[in-house]
Amino acid sequence: MTKTTIGIIGTGVVGERIINQALNNEHYEIAAIFDTNEQRTKEIQEKYNVNTTNDLQALLNLRPDWVYIGTPPVSHASLAQEIAKHGLHILSEKPLAHDASDGEVMVQVAQQSNVKTAMHFPLMYGAAVHQFKKELASDMGDIMRIELHTYFPEWPRKWQQNPWIASREQGGFIREIFPHYLQLTYHLFGDIDITAHETTYPQNEALCETGVSALAKTTSGIPMVINGLAGIGQEERIDYKVFGTNKTVTLRNWSQIFTAKAYEAEVEIIATEMPETMLGACRKTLLGENAFIVPFEEGLKVQRWIDELLK
């Protein structure tokens, strides 16, 4: 069977992860990798023995099946417009765009060009979320509340230093971390309505948020608490919790699952079954097979909630 080809835009930390995923997938072939940084593309070419270019049109003219956007959010809309103009399918990093207005442009150009879209929400393709969904389907009782708690001793994190990740314009943990868990909430429980929130910012207007507290509710009436704080004296920790009348299930630090019952200590559940990969799902979509992908329309929903929390 013919391999699925992918063009990659951006060679940052996450972009390099996509490079490795494509190279390790026998059904994929990298058409080319684009970045404006000539030194960086030279490093990538030498490290992975792949085609690189500093000319975006050169990449698009190769007509890969998918083009991945792994650049800062402010550039997503213009890149999506250019990719769609060539009739190529678009895989975008999260969040979808700089803001909902740009996100709407991305949805419109993809629809008008009749190209398929997908979002890179790696959390959704992990074994932990697969197990989390199993636990929710077993003896939860009535769902009483959803809670998201995120704590960071510093932001940006040590491994994530770049010129924009700390900026108020397009960085911060609300843009970087919250989309994963808001998308998971939408996947599990549908739309949410943010009813109240308070977001705190430092005096330096160039810097991103330091904290947020919010209340929300799903369309089915389940209350949700959203809480984030950076620059504090504790280790990094992310807990996504669903409270039921019979048990509570926690997704901790992306990959750990814990369950607890009344008067009992929480127990870690080891996830053993790996679901389909994101690139596998993208390939299946082109072949007309059923697969789980997050389209731009869903990414736009998440983007609107992000915009609301950033106010």
N, C-alpha and C positions, 0 to 999 in steps of 0.2 A: 504494500500500500504506500502511496506517495506520502512523503513527510510533510508535516505542517511547518510552514516557514514563519519566522517572527523577526521583525525589526525592533531594535531596542533604542529608545531615546533616553539618555541620561545614564551616567555611570557612577552614581553615588552608592551609598551602602545598600539600599534596597534594590537599585538597578543591578548591582553586581549579584545580588541573590537571584534575580530573575535570569541573569546570564547563566549562573550555575544550574538552576532548575532546567533551563532549556538544553544545556549541554549534557545533563544527566538523564534526559528523556529521549528514548530511542526513536520516538515518533516526531521529534522536532529537529529543526535545522535553523541556525541563526543566519539570516540573510546578511545583516550588517548591524553595527552598533554605532550610533551617532552621539557625539558630544561636541560642544563648542571649544572645550579645553583640549588642545592638541597634545599636550604632554600626557594628559590622562588617557586619551584614546591610544596613544603609543604604548602606555603601560598595559592597557587592557589587551591590545593586540599581541604583545609579547607574552603576557601571562597565559592567555587562553587560546592563542593561535586562531583568532577569528577576524573576519573582515571588519574594519572600522572606517569611519569617515567623519569629516568635519563639515560636510555638505548635506544638509537635510534632504534636499531634492534628490541627491544621489541615492540615499537610502530609499526614499519613496518610489523612485523610478525602478527599483528592483521588484516592486509589487509583492511584498511579503503578505501572507495571509492575515497576520495580526501585526499591528504596530503598538508597542507598549510605551506609554508616557510615564517616565520616572523622574520628572523634573519638578521644581518647586510649584506649588499650586497656582501662582499667578500666571504661569505660562500654559496651563492646561487647555484653556479655551482656544487660544490661537493655534496651538498645535493640533487640536482635534479638528478644527476647521480645515487645516491644510491636509491632514490625513484623509478626512472625509471627501475632500475635493478630488482625491485620487481614487475614491471608491474602495478604500481599504478598511478592514474591521479594526476597531480601536479597543485596546485594553489600557485602562487608566489607573494610575496610583490613586489612593485615597489621600485626602478628601477629593471629591470630584473636581472642585475648582477653587478659585480664590473666594468666591461667594456664590450665592444662589443665582444671581443675575448671569454670571459667567456659566454656571451650571445649566441654566435654561438654554443658553446658546449651544452648548455641547449636545444637549438632548435634541434640539431642533435640527442641527446640521446632520446629526447621525440619522435621524428619521427621514429628512429630506433626501439624503444620499443613499438611503436604504442599506446602511451598513450595520453590522452587528456590533454590540458594545458589551463590555464586561469591566468590572471593577476588581482591583487587587485587594481583597479583604482576606489575607492569609489565615486569620483566626478561624474563618468559616470552613476552611479546608483541613483543619487540624483534628487529630484524634480526640483531643479534649472536648471540643464542642460536640463532636459526634457522640461521645459518652454522656456529656451534659444533657443532650436531648433525650437520650435513653432514660436517664434518671428522672427527668421531668415527666416522662410518660408512665412512670411506675410509682404508684402509691404516694403522690404528692398531697392528695386531698384538695382543698380549695386554695388557690393562689392568693395570698394575702398582700404581698408587696414584692417589688423588685428594687434592688439597691446596687448602685455602682459607687465604689470608693477607690480613689486613685491618690497615691501619696508618692512624692518624689523628693529626695533630699536636695536635689538640684535640678534645674532645667535651664539648658539642655542637659541630657545625660552625658556622661564622660565619653561614650563611644559615638555620640551623635553631634559632634561639633561641626557646624557649617555656618556660612554667612547669614542664613535666613531663619534657622530653626528657633532662634530666640526672639525674632522680631514680632512686633505687634501686627505688622502688615500681613504676614502669612505663616508665622510660626506658632509655638505654644502647644501645650498638651491637649487643649480642647480640640484643636485641629488634628493633632497627631495621634492621640490615643482614643479620644471619645468616639470617633467614627466607627471604630471596630465594634464597640459595645452598643452603640445606638443602632447600628445595622443588625447586630445579633438580636436586640430587643424587637426590632421590626420583624425580623424573620420568625421569631418565636410568638410574638403577641400582637403584631400589627402596628398601626399608627399610634403615635403618642402626641399628647398636647402638653407643652411646657407651660405650667400655670403660674409659676413664680421663680425668680432666680436673682442671685446677686453675684456679680463677677468683680474681682478686685484686681487692680493694675498697679504697678509701681509708678513713682513720680516721673521717671524717665519715659516719655511717651513713645520712644522707639522700641521699648521692651514689651514682651507679651505678658499675659495674665499670670498672676501668682496663686489665685484661688477662685473657686466657684462653688456655690451651693444652689441647688435647684430642686423644685418639686414638679413632677409631671404625672400624667395619668394616661393609660392606654384607652383606646376606644371602648374596650370592654369594661373599663372602670377600675383596673388594677393600679393602685398608687405606685409611684416610682420616686426614689430619692437619688439624686446625682450629686456627688461630692468630689472635689479635687483640690489638692493643695501641693505647692512646691516650695522648696527652700526651707525644709523642716528637719528636725533632728531625729530622723528614724530611717530605716532602710526603705528602699522602694517596694511598694506593695500595691497590687491591683486586685480588688475583690469584686466580682460580679455575682450577686446573690439573689436567689429566688426563694421566698419564704412560703411554704405551704402549711396547712393545718396539721399534716402528718409528718412532714420532714422539710428540711431546708437543704438546698443544693448550692454549692459555691464553686465558681470557676476562679482560681487564684493564679495570678502571675502568668496568664496566658495558657498554661499547660497542665495545671493541677486541678483535680476534681475532688471535692470533699462533700460528704453528706452528714447530716446530723438529725437526731430526733430528740424529743423532749427529755430532759434529764440525762442525756447521754453525750459523751464527748464526740466531736466530729471524727469521721473516719475517711481516710483517703481512698479513693477508688482509682485503680490503675486502668487507664484506657489502653486497650490492646488492639483495637480494630482501626486500621487506617482508612479513611474515606478517600474518595477520588481527589486527585490533585486539581489545582486551578487550571494548569495548562492542559491537563487531560480533559477537563470539562470544556475548555475553549475549542479543543480539537473536535470533540464529539458534536458540539453545536454546529460547526461547519459541515459535519457529515450528516446533519439532520437527525442526530440521535438525542434522546433525552439526557440532559445534564444540568447540574446546578451552577448557574452563573448569576452574578449580581449585575443587572443592566444599569445604564446611566440613569434611567428613570428612578430607580431605587436609590442610587447615589445622590440624586437631587433631593429626595426626601431627607436624607441624612444631612445634606448640606444646609438645608433650611433650618434644621434643629441646631446645627453648629452655629449658624449665623445668629440665631436667637440667643444662644448662650454667650456669645461674644459681645453682645450689646452692653 
